[in-house]
Amino acid sequence: MIKKISIALASFVFLSACNTSTIKSDTVQVYKYDGSVSCNQSSGVSVDTMKLELQKRKIPIVALSCGNDGLVRAAVCGIDTGQINIFEISADAYPEAKEIGYELVSLLEDYSTRACN
C-alpha cells in the first residue's frame, strides 16, 4: 500500500514539473527606439524619460534595460543608431503601451540587450 502511494506521489511530482511550460506569462517585453543618431552623442531619449512616459499612463514596469535592434547600418553620420529602450510590463497593459509607440521586443530577430548607462 505504501509502495503504491509512493509511486503515485512520485508520478504526480514528475508530471507537475513537466507541466510548467504551459503556464502563461503575465508580463511582456516591449521596446521603443530612443531616436539617437550616429555622430551625435547627445541625441536620443533616455530610458528614464521613457519610464516616466509609461508611469504617467499607469503602466506597471517590472524591469528595464537598453539594447540594439540588431540591424546592420551604414557607417555614416546622421542615421538612426538602432538603440532601443526595453521594458518588461504587465501583459494587460500592452495595448495601451502600443498606443504610444511601443512594440513587442520578440518581433525583433537579432536584438541584443545591455545595461543602461
DSSP file (Angstrom, degrees, kcal/mol; ACC not computed):
  #  RESIDUE AA STRUCTURE BP1 BP2  ACC     N-H-->O    O-->H-N    N-H-->O    O-->H-N    TCO  KAPPA ALPHA  PHI   PSI    X-CA   Y-CA   Z-CA
    1    1 A M     >        0   0    0      0, 0.0     4,-2.0     0, 0.0     5,-0.2   0.000 360.0 360.0 360.0 -47.2    0.0    0.0    0.0
    2    2 A I  H  >  +     0   0    0      1,-0.2     4,-2.4     2,-0.2     5,-0.2   0.868 360.0  55.4 -64.1 -35.9    2.8    2.4    0.9
    3    3 A K  H  > S+     0   0    0      2,-0.2     4,-2.3     1,-0.2    -1,-0.2   0.908 107.5  48.9 -63.3 -42.0    4.6    1.5   -2.2
    4    4 A K  H  > S+     0   0    0      2,-0.2     4,-2.4     1,-0.2    -2,-0.2   0.896 112.1  48.4 -64.7 -41.0    1.6    2.4   -4.4
    5    5 A I  H  X S+     0   0    0     -4,-2.0     4,-2.7     2,-0.2    -2,-0.2   0.905 111.1  50.7 -65.3 -41.4    1.2    5.7   -2.6
    6    6 A S  H  X S+     0   0    0     -4,-2.4     4,-2.5     2,-0.2    -2,-0.2   0.911 111.7  47.2 -62.8 -43.2    4.9    6.5   -3.1
    7    7 A I  H  X S+     0   0    0     -4,-2.3     4,-2.3     2,-0.2    -2,-0.2   0.912 113.0  49.0 -65.5 -42.7    4.7    5.7   -6.8
    8    8 A A  H  X S+     0   0    0     -4,-2.4     4,-2.2     2,-0.2    -2,-0.2   0.918 112.9  47.3 -62.7 -44.2    1.6    7.8   -7.2
    9    9 A L  H  X S+     0   0    0     -4,-2.7     4,-2.4     2,-0.2    -2,-0.2   0.912 112.1  49.3 -64.6 -43.6    3.2   10.7   -5.4
   10   10 A A  H  X S+     0   0    0     -4,-2.5     4,-2.5     1,-0.2    -1,-0.2   0.895 111.1  50.4 -63.0 -40.5    6.4   10.5   -7.4
   11   11 A S  H  X S+     0   0    0     -4,-2.3     4,-2.8     2,-0.2     5,-0.2   0.906 109.9  50.6 -63.7 -42.1    4.4   10.4  -10.6
   12   12 A F  H  X S+     0   0    0     -4,-2.2     4,-2.4     2,-0.2    -2,-0.2   0.929 111.8  46.7 -61.9 -46.7    2.4   13.4   -9.6
   13   13 A V  H  X S+     0   0    0     -4,-2.4     4,-1.9     2,-0.2    -2,-0.2   0.922 113.9  48.6 -62.2 -44.8    5.6   15.4   -8.8
   14   14 A F  H  X S+     0   0    0     -4,-2.5     4,-1.4     1,-0.2    -2,-0.2   0.932 114.2  44.7 -62.0 -47.6    7.2   14.3  -12.1
   15   15 A L  H  X S+     0   0    0     -4,-2.8     4,-1.0     1,-0.2    -1,-0.2   0.845 109.7  55.9 -68.3 -33.6    4.2   15.2  -14.2
   16   16 A S  H >< S+     0   0    0     -4,-2.4     3,-0.6    -5,-0.2     4,-0.3   0.901 105.5  52.1 -63.7 -40.1    3.7   18.5  -12.4
   17   17 A A  H >< S+     0   0    0     -4,-1.9     3,-0.9     1,-0.2    -1,-0.2   0.851 107.2  53.1 -65.2 -34.0    7.3   19.5  -13.2
   18   18 A C  H >< S+     0   0    0     -4,-1.4     3,-0.6     1,-0.2    -1,-0.2   0.725 101.1  61.8 -71.8 -21.7    6.7   18.8  -16.9
   19   19 A N  G X< S+     0   0    0     -4,-1.0     3,-1.5    -3,-0.6    -1,-0.2   0.482  74.5  92.1 -86.5  -3.3    3.6   21.0  -17.0
   20   20 A T  G X  S+     0   0    0     -3,-0.9     3,-1.3    -4,-0.3    -1,-0.2   0.750  73.9  68.1 -67.0 -23.0    5.4   24.3  -16.1
   21   21 A S  G <  S+     0   0    0     -3,-0.6    -1,-0.3     1,-0.3    -2,-0.1   0.649  92.8  60.3 -71.7 -12.8    6.0   25.2  -19.8
   22   22 A T  G <  S+     0   0    0     -3,-1.5     2,-0.3     2,-0.1    -1,-0.3   0.497  76.1 111.7 -92.2  -2.8    2.2   25.7  -20.3
   23   23 A I    <   -     0   0    0     -3,-1.3     2,-0.3    -4,-0.2    -3,-0.0  -0.562  68.8-130.1 -72.7 129.2    2.0   28.5  -17.7
   24   24 A K        -     0   0    0     -2,-0.3     2,-0.2     1,-0.1    -2,-0.1  -0.633  18.3-122.5 -83.5 134.3    1.2   31.7  -19.5
   25   25 A S        -     0   0    0     -2,-0.3    -1,-0.1     1,-0.1     0, 0.0  -0.485   8.6-151.6 -74.0 143.6    3.4   34.7  -18.6
   26   26 A D  S    S+     0   0    0     -2,-0.2    65,-2.6    65,-0.1    66,-0.4   0.318  76.0  61.5 -98.6   8.1    1.7   37.7  -17.2
   27   27 A T  E     -A   90   0A   0     63,-0.3     2,-0.3    64,-0.1    63,-0.2  -0.914  60.6-165.0-128.8 159.5    4.4   40.1  -18.5
   28   28 A V  E     -A   89   0A   0     61,-2.4    61,-2.8    -2,-0.3     2,-0.5  -0.950  22.2-121.9-135.4 157.4    5.7   41.0  -21.9
   29   29 A Q  E     -A   88   0A   0     -2,-0.3    76,-2.3    59,-0.2    77,-0.5  -0.902  33.0-179.2-101.7 128.0    8.8   42.9  -23.1
   30   30 A V  E     -AB  87 104A   0     57,-3.1    57,-2.9    -2,-0.5     2,-0.3  -0.850   5.2-164.3-121.7 159.5    8.2   45.9  -25.2
   31   31 A Y  E     -AB  86 103A   0     72,-2.6    72,-2.2    -2,-0.3     2,-0.3  -0.938  10.3-167.7-139.7 162.8   10.7   48.4  -26.8
   32   32 A K  E     -A   85   0A   0     53,-1.6    53,-2.4    -2,-0.3    70,-0.1  -0.968  34.5-107.5-148.4 137.5   10.8   51.8  -28.4
   33   33 A Y  E     -A   84   0A   0     -2,-0.3    51,-0.3    51,-0.2    35,-0.0  -0.374  20.6-141.7 -62.3 141.1   13.6   53.4  -30.4
   34   34 A D        -     0   0    0     49,-2.3    11,-2.8    10,-0.1    -1,-0.1   0.578  31.7-124.7 -84.0  -7.6   15.4   56.1  -28.4
   35   35 A G        +     0   0    0     48,-0.4     9,-0.4     1,-0.2     2,-0.1   0.584  54.3 154.6  80.7   9.5   15.7   58.2  -31.5
   36   36 A S        -     0   0    0     47,-0.2    45,-2.0     7,-0.2    46,-0.4  -0.394  28.1-153.4 -72.9 149.9   19.5   58.6  -31.3
   37   37 A V  B >   -E   80   0B   0      3,-0.5     3,-1.2    43,-0.3     6,-0.3  -0.917  25.6 -95.2-122.9 150.8   21.5   59.3  -34.4
   38   38 A S  T 3  S+     0   0    0     41,-2.9    40,-1.9    -2,-0.3    -1,-0.0  -0.276 106.0  22.0 -65.5 149.2   25.1   58.4  -35.2
   39   39 A C  T 3  S+     0   0    0     38,-0.2     2,-0.3    39,-0.1    -1,-0.2   0.578 105.0  90.6  69.8  13.6   27.9   61.0  -34.5
   40   40 A N    X   -     0   0    0     -3,-1.2     3,-1.9     1,-0.1    -3,-0.5  -0.744  50.2-179.7-137.9  88.2   25.6   62.9  -32.0
   41   41 A Q  T 3  S+     0   0    0     -2,-0.3    -1,-0.1     1,-0.3    -3,-0.0   0.710  80.4  57.7 -64.6 -20.5   26.1   61.5  -28.6
   42   42 A S  T 3  S+     0   0    0     -5,-0.0    -1,-0.3    -6,-0.0     2,-0.1   0.437  87.3 100.6 -90.5   2.6   23.6   63.9  -27.0
   43   43 A S    <   +     0   0    0     -3,-1.9    -7,-0.2    -6,-0.3    -8,-0.1  -0.444  55.2  55.1 -83.7 160.5   20.7   62.6  -29.2
   44   44 A G  S    S-     0   0    0     -9,-0.4     2,-0.5    -2,-0.1    -9,-0.2  -0.007  80.2 -85.0 102.5 155.1   18.1   60.2  -28.1
   45   45 A V        -     0   0    0    -11,-2.8    -9,-0.1     1,-0.0    -2,-0.1  -0.829  46.2-121.1 -97.7 130.6   15.6   59.8  -25.4
   46   46 A S     >  -     0   0    0     -2,-0.5     4,-1.9     1,-0.1     5,-0.2  -0.254  16.5-118.7 -70.3 158.0   16.8   58.3  -22.1
   47   47 A V  H  > S+     0   0    0      1,-0.2     4,-2.3     2,-0.2     5,-0.1   0.835 115.8  57.8 -63.1 -32.7   15.4   55.2  -20.6
   48   48 A D  H  > S+     0   0    0      2,-0.2     4,-2.0     1,-0.2    -1,-0.2   0.884 104.6  49.9 -66.7 -38.1   14.4   57.2  -17.6
   49   49 A T  H  > S+     0   0    0      2,-0.2     4,-1.7     1,-0.2    -2,-0.2   0.911 112.7  46.5 -66.0 -42.1   12.3   59.6  -19.7
   50   50 A M  H  X S+     0   0    0     -4,-1.9     4,-2.1     2,-0.2    -2,-0.2   0.866 108.1  57.2 -67.7 -34.8   10.5   56.7  -21.4
   51   51 A K  H  X S+     0   0    0     -4,-2.3     4,-2.5     1,-0.2    -1,-0.2   0.925 106.6  49.0 -59.5 -44.1   10.0   55.1  -18.0
   52   52 A L  H  X S+     0   0    0     -4,-2.0     4,-2.5     1,-0.2    -1,-0.2   0.879 106.5  57.0 -62.5 -38.0    8.2   58.3  -16.9
   53   53 A E  H  X S+     0   0    0     -4,-1.7     4,-0.8     1,-0.2    -1,-0.2   0.912 111.2  42.6 -58.7 -43.7    6.1   58.2  -20.1
   54   54 A L  H  <>S+     0   0    0     -4,-2.1     5,-2.3     1,-0.2     3,-0.5   0.903 112.6  52.8 -70.1 -41.3    4.9   54.7  -19.1
   55   55 A Q  H ><5S+     0   0    0     -4,-2.5     3,-1.7     1,-0.2    -2,-0.2   0.864 102.7  58.1 -64.3 -35.8    4.4   55.6  -15.5
   56   56 A K  H 3<5S+     0   0    0     -4,-2.5    -1,-0.2     1,-0.3    -2,-0.2   0.827 106.7  49.5 -62.1 -30.3    2.2   58.6  -16.4
   57   57 A R  T 3<5S-     0   0    0     -4,-0.8    -1,-0.3    -3,-0.5    -2,-0.2   0.365 118.6-117.2 -86.8   4.1   -0.1   56.1  -18.2
   58   58 A K  T < 5 +     0   0    0     -3,-1.7    -3,-0.2     1,-0.2    -2,-0.1   0.839  59.5 157.2  61.0  36.1   -0.1   53.9  -15.0
   59   59 A I      < -     0   0    0     -5,-2.3    -1,-0.2    -6,-0.1     2,-0.2  -0.836  43.0-125.7 -91.9 117.0    1.6   51.1  -16.9
   60   60 A P        -     0   0    0      0, 0.0    30,-1.0     0, 0.0     2,-0.5  -0.428  20.6-152.7 -67.3 130.8    3.4   48.8  -14.3
   61   61 A I  E     +C   89   0A   0     -2,-0.2    28,-0.2    28,-0.2     3,-0.1  -0.918  18.3 177.7-107.6 124.1    7.1   48.3  -15.1
   62   62 A V  E     -     0   0A   0     26,-3.6     2,-0.3    -2,-0.5    27,-0.2   0.847  69.5 -15.7 -89.5 -41.4    8.7   45.1  -13.9
   63   63 A A  E     -C   88   0A   0     25,-1.0    25,-2.8     2,-0.0    -1,-0.4  -0.971  59.0-153.8-157.2 163.1   12.2   45.6  -15.3
   64   64 A L  E     +C   87   0A   0     -2,-0.3     2,-0.3    23,-0.2    23,-0.2  -0.988  16.1 159.8-144.3 154.7   14.0   47.8  -17.8
   65   65 A S  E     -C   86   0A   0     21,-2.5    21,-3.1    -2,-0.3     2,-0.3  -0.940  29.2-120.9-157.5 175.5   17.1   47.5  -20.0
   66   66 A C  E     +CD  85 114A   0     48,-2.3    48,-3.1    -2,-0.3     2,-0.3  -0.762  37.8 143.8-118.7 168.1   18.6   49.1  -23.1
   67   67 A G  E     -CD  84 113A   0     17,-2.2    17,-2.4    46,-0.3     2,-0.3  -0.948  40.4 -92.5-174.8-164.9   19.7   47.5  -26.3
   68   68 A N  E     -CD  83 112A   0     44,-2.0    44,-2.2    -2,-0.3    15,-0.2  -0.983  25.7-127.9-137.1 145.2   20.0   47.5  -30.1
   69   69 A D        -     0   0    0     13,-2.3    41,-0.5    -2,-0.3    42,-0.1   0.629  41.9-126.3 -72.5 -11.5   17.6   46.2  -32.7
   70   70 A G        +     0   0    0      1,-0.3     2,-0.2    12,-0.2    -1,-0.1   0.472  61.2 137.8  84.6   1.3   20.4   44.1  -34.3
   71   71 A L        -     0   0    0     11,-0.1     2,-0.3     1,-0.1    -1,-0.3  -0.564  57.1-114.1 -82.2 146.9   20.0   45.5  -37.8
   72   72 A V        -     0   0    0     -2,-0.2     2,-0.3    10,-0.0    -1,-0.1  -0.604  36.8-172.8 -80.0 136.9   23.1   46.4  -39.9
   73   73 A R        -     0   0    0     -2,-0.3     2,-0.1     8,-0.1     8,-0.0  -0.935  27.7-102.7-129.7 153.3   23.6   50.1  -40.7
   74   74 A A        -     0   0    0     -2,-0.3     2,-1.8     1,-0.1     5,-0.1  -0.402  36.4-113.2 -68.7 150.3   26.0   52.1  -42.8
   75   75 A A  S    S+     0   0    0     -2,-0.1     2,-0.4     2,-0.0    -1,-0.1  -0.568  72.8 127.4 -86.5  75.0   28.8   53.8  -41.0
   76   76 A V    >   -     0   0    0     -2,-1.8     3,-1.0     3,-0.0   -38,-0.2  -0.984  61.8-111.5-133.0 140.6   27.5   57.3  -41.8
   77   77 A C  T 3  S+     0   0    0     -2,-0.4   -38,-0.2     1,-0.2     3,-0.1  -0.429  95.2  31.4 -69.9 144.6   26.8   60.2  -39.5
   78   78 A G  T 3  S+     0   0    0    -40,-1.9     2,-0.2     1,-0.3    -1,-0.2   0.405  86.7 114.5  94.2  -1.8   23.2   61.3  -39.0
   79   79 A I  S <  S-     0   0    0     -3,-1.0   -41,-2.9    -5,-0.1    -1,-0.3  -0.664  76.6 -86.2 -99.2 160.3   21.4   58.0  -39.4
   80   80 A D  B     -E   37   0B   0    -43,-0.2   -43,-0.3    -2,-0.2    -1,-0.1  -0.283  29.2-144.7 -63.4 148.0   19.5   56.2  -36.6
   81   81 A T        -     0   0    0    -45,-2.0    -1,-0.1     2,-0.1   -44,-0.1   0.636  28.9-122.9 -90.3 -16.1   21.6   54.0  -34.4
   82   82 A G        +     0   0    0    -46,-0.4   -13,-2.3     1,-0.3     2,-0.2   0.587  56.5 154.7  81.5   9.7   19.0   51.3  -33.7
   83   83 A Q  E     - C   0  68A   0    -15,-0.2   -49,-2.3   -47,-0.2   -48,-0.4  -0.526  21.1-171.0 -73.7 136.7   19.3   51.8  -30.0
   84   84 A I  E     -AC  33  67A   0    -17,-2.4   -17,-2.2   -51,-0.3     2,-0.5  -0.928  23.9-136.8-130.1 152.4   16.2   50.8  -28.1
   85   85 A N  E     -AC  32  66A   0    -53,-2.4   -53,-1.6    -2,-0.3     2,-0.4  -0.941  26.7-156.6-105.9 131.4   14.8   51.1  -24.6
   86   86 A I  E     -AC  31  65A   0    -21,-3.1   -21,-2.5    -2,-0.5     2,-0.4  -0.906  11.4-176.2-117.6 134.4   13.2   47.8  -23.4
   87   87 A F  E     -AC  30  64A   0    -57,-2.9   -57,-3.1    -2,-0.4     2,-0.6  -0.990  21.5-143.5-130.8 136.8   10.6   47.5  -20.6
   88   88 A E  E     +AC  29  63A   0    -25,-2.8   -26,-3.6    -2,-0.4   -25,-1.0  -0.901  39.0 166.9 -95.0 120.6    9.0   44.4  -19.1
   89   89 A I  E     -AC  28  61A   0    -61,-2.8   -61,-2.4    -2,-0.6   -28,-0.2  -0.774  43.7 -73.1-129.4 170.4    5.4   45.4  -18.4
   90   90 A S  E >   -A   27   0A   0    -30,-1.0     3,-1.2    -2,-0.3     4,-0.4  -0.443  39.0-132.3 -62.5 134.7    2.1   43.7  -17.5
   91   91 A A  G >  S+     0   0    0    -65,-2.6     3,-1.1     1,-0.3   -64,-0.1   0.840 107.4  60.3 -59.8 -33.1    0.7   41.9  -20.5
   92   92 A D  G 3  S+     0   0    0    -66,-0.4    -1,-0.3     1,-0.2     4,-0.3   0.769 102.0  53.6 -65.0 -25.1   -2.6   43.5  -19.8
   93   93 A A  G <> S+     0   0    0     -3,-1.2     4,-2.1     1,-0.2     3,-0.5   0.517  80.9  94.5 -88.5  -5.9   -1.0   47.0  -20.3
   94   94 A Y  H <> S+     0   0    0     -3,-1.1     4,-2.8    -4,-0.4     5,-0.2   0.896  78.4  56.2 -57.4 -44.6    0.5   46.1  -23.8
   95   95 A P  H  > S+     0   0    0      0, 0.0     4,-1.4     0, 0.0    -1,-0.2   0.895 110.8  45.2 -56.4 -38.4   -2.4   47.6  -25.8
   96   96 A E  H  > S+     0   0    0     -3,-0.5     4,-0.9    -4,-0.3    -2,-0.2   0.898 112.2  50.9 -70.9 -39.4   -2.0   51.0  -24.1
   97   97 A A  H ><>S+     0   0    0     -4,-2.1     5,-2.2     1,-0.2     3,-0.7   0.884 107.4  54.6 -63.4 -37.6    1.8   50.9  -24.5
   98   98 A K  H ><5S+     0   0    0     -4,-2.8     3,-1.9     1,-0.2    -1,-0.2   0.873  99.0  62.5 -62.7 -37.5    1.3   50.1  -28.2
   99   99 A E  H 3<5S+     0   0    0     -4,-1.4    -1,-0.2     1,-0.3    -2,-0.2   0.816 106.0  45.7 -57.1 -31.7   -0.9   53.2  -28.5
  100  100 A I  T <<5S-     0   0    0     -4,-0.9    -1,-0.3    -3,-0.7    -2,-0.2   0.132 133.0 -84.7-104.7  20.9    2.1   55.3  -27.5
  101  101 A G  T < 5S+     0   0    0     -3,-1.9     2,-0.3     1,-0.3    -3,-0.2   0.512  80.0 136.0 101.6   6.5    4.6   53.6  -29.8
  102  102 A Y      < -     0   0    0     -5,-2.2    -1,-0.3    -8,-0.1     2,-0.3  -0.667  29.6-169.4 -89.5 144.1    5.9   50.5  -28.0
  103  103 A E  E     -B   31   0A   0    -72,-2.2   -72,-2.6    -2,-0.3     2,-0.3  -0.846  34.4 -87.6-125.2 162.5    6.2   47.2  -29.8
  104  104 A L  E >   -B   30   0A   0     -2,-0.3     3,-1.7   -74,-0.2   -74,-0.3  -0.556  28.5-143.8 -70.5 128.6    6.9   43.6  -28.6
  105  105 A V  G >  S+     0   0    0    -76,-2.3     3,-1.9    -2,-0.3     6,-0.2   0.766  95.8  73.5 -65.7 -23.9   10.6   43.0  -28.5
  106  106 A S  G 3  S+     0   0    0    -77,-0.5    -1,-0.3     1,-0.3   -76,-0.1   0.655  83.4  69.2 -64.9 -13.9   10.0   39.4  -29.7
  107  107 A L  G <  S+     0   0    0     -3,-1.7     2,-0.5     2,-0.0    -1,-0.3   0.660  83.0  84.4 -77.6 -15.5    9.3   40.9  -33.1
  108  108 A L    <   -     0   0    0     -3,-1.9     3,-0.3    -4,-0.2   -38,-0.1  -0.781  66.8-159.6 -89.4 125.4   13.0   41.8  -33.5
  109  109 A E  S    S+     0   0    0     -2,-0.5    -1,-0.2     1,-0.2   -39,-0.1   0.916  83.2  20.7 -72.1 -44.4   15.0   38.8  -34.7
  110  110 A D  S    S+     0   0    0    -41,-0.5    -1,-0.2     2,-0.0   -42,-0.1  -0.008  82.9 145.8-120.3  29.2   18.5   39.8  -33.7
  111  111 A Y        -     0   0    0     -3,-0.3     2,-0.3    -6,-0.2   -42,-0.2  -0.227  29.0-158.1 -67.2 157.9   18.1   42.3  -30.9
  112  112 A S  E     -D   68   0A   0    -44,-2.2   -44,-2.0     2,-0.0     2,-0.3  -0.952   3.7-142.5-133.1 155.7   20.6   42.5  -28.0
  113  113 A T  E     +D   67   0A   0     -2,-0.3     2,-0.3   -46,-0.2   -46,-0.3  -0.828  19.3 170.1-117.2 157.4   20.3   43.9  -24.5
  114  114 A R  E     -D   66   0A   0    -48,-3.1   -48,-2.3    -2,-0.3     2,-0.1  -0.963  43.2 -82.4-153.6 164.3   22.7   45.7  -22.3
  115  115 A A        -     0   0    0     -2,-0.3     2,-0.2   -50,-0.2   -50,-0.1  -0.472  51.4-112.6 -69.0 144.4   22.7   47.6  -19.1
  116  116 A C              0   0    0    -52,-0.2    -1,-0.1    -2,-0.1   -31,-0.0  -0.527 360.0 360.0 -78.1 146.0   21.6   51.2  -19.4
  117  117 A N              0   0    0     -2,-0.2    -1,-0.1     0, 0.0    -2,-0.0   0.459 360.0 360.0 -78.9 360.0   24.1   54.0  -18.8
